[in-house]
Amino acid sequence: MSKIWLRRCLLGLTILAGATDLACAQTLVRLASAQNSIGSLPIVLAQREGLFAAENLKIEIVDFRGGGPAVQALASGSVEACICAADHAVRLRGRGQGGLVLVALTEFHGYGLVALASSPAKTLKDLAGKRIGITAAGSLTDNTLRYFLEEAGMNADRDVEITGVGTGGPMRAAIETGAVAAGMLTTPDVQAALGDPGKFKVIQDYRDLQYPALGLLVLEKWTKGNEATAKALARAVVKAEGLVRSSRPAVEAALADMYPALDPKLRVVLADEAPHLLSANGRMDPKGYALMQRMLKVSDPALVPASYEQISVPALLPQP
C-alpha cells in the first residue's frame, strides 16, 4: 500500500467524518412545559417518531408548575418556546414582548372544576366563601375561574379565595384533603378522578368550550432571528398533529409514555378523545380566540387587546 494512497484515504475519511458531523448537527430548542396534559401529545409524538430529529432539532423539555412560571421563562429568554395557554401570548404582547402562538395544540379548553363527591356544592355559586384551587396565578385556570365567577354574579376577590396549587397530583391531593373545596383538573386528571367511583364530581365542566387552551408559544423577536428553526419546529409539531388522526398505535404508545401509571382503560379513552380535542393543522380557531379575549378582559380589564392576526403566524406554519 503506497503512502500516497494512504494519505488520500485518510483525507477522504476526514472529509466524510466532517460532513457527517455537519449533517448530524442539531439546533437546541428548549420548551417550557406548564403541565402534563393531553395537549402535549403532539410534542411527545414528534419526539417519539423522530419528527424533531428529522428537522435537525434537539428538544429539551423544562417542567414548571403552571403557565405563569413557564411563560416567565419564555419572557426571560431561558427557553425558546412554551407549551402554555394561548392567553399568555396576548399578555406578552400587551407588555410589548411580542407573544405569538406558533402552533395551536388544542381546539378545546380541557379543564374541569372538580370537588369531592361528598361536597354539598352543586354549582359555582355554592362555593361562595370557599377556597378554590387553580394551577397558578395568571394561568388559564385563573382566567377561566374568574370569568365564570363573574358570569355567576360573583366577585373573584371577595366571594371566594383563589389559591395556586399546581397541577395533577398536588391538585388532586388538595381536593382530597380538603385544602381546597374544589380545584381545576385537566385531561387526563379529570378522567382519572371521575374514574375513582364515588369519590369526585365535576362542579363545572369547561372541556366542551372551543378555546385555544394550549399552544406552542414563542416571542416575535425569536422568530425573526430564527425563522428557519421556527418553521422546522412548526413542521414537526403539525406533522405530529396529523399522526394523532392517522396512527392509533403511535398515539397509544405516546400516551403510555406520558401516563405510565394511568389505568390502561383511561388511556384508551384519551386515545379516543385526542382527535377531537387537538388541533388538526396548528391553526387557532378565531371563535375560540374571541372567547379567550372575553375571558382575559374579565381577569385583567387593563389588558391591551390583540387581534387574531397579531397573535397567529400562518406564514411560519406548513401550508395546507
HELIX and SHEET records of a PDB file:
HELIX    1   1 LYS A    3  CYS A   24  1                                  22    
HELIX    2   2 ILE A   38  SER A   40  5                                   3    
HELIX    3   3 LEU A   41  ARG A   48  1                                   8    
HELIX    4   4 LEU A   51  ALA A   54  1                                   4    
HELIX    5   5 GLY A   67  SER A   76  1                                  10    
HELIX    6   6 ASP A   87  GLY A   94  1                                   8    
HELIX    7   7 LEU A  124  LEU A  127  5                                   4    
HELIX    8   8 LEU A  140  GLU A  151  1                                  12    
HELIX    9   9 GLY A  168  THR A  177  1                                  10    
HELIX   10  10 ASP A  189  LEU A  194  1                                   6    
HELIX   11  11 GLU A  220  GLY A  225  1                                   6    
HELIX   12  12 GLU A  227  SER A  246  1                                  20    
HELIX   13  13 ARG A  248  MET A  258  1                                  11    
HELIX   14  14 PRO A  264  LEU A  277  1                                  14    
HELIX   15  15 PRO A  286  SER A  299  1                                  14    
HELIX   16  16 TYR A  308  ILE A  311  1                                   4    
HELIX   17  17 PRO A  314  LEU A  316  5                                   3    
SHEET    1   A 5 LEU A  57  ASP A  63  0                                        
SHEET    2   A 5 THR A  27  SER A  33  1                                        
SHEET    3   A 5 ALA A  81  CYS A  84  1                                        
SHEET    4   A 5 GLY A 215  LEU A 219 -1                                        
SHEET    5   A 5 GLY A  99  ALA A 104 -1                                        
SHEET    1   B 5 GLU A 161  GLY A 164  0                                        
SHEET    2   B 5 ARG A 131  ILE A 134  1                                        
SHEET    3   B 5 ALA A 182  THR A 186  1                                        
SHEET    4   B 5 TYR A 111  LEU A 116 -1                                        
SHEET    5   B 5 PHE A 200  ASP A 205 -1                                        
END                                                                             
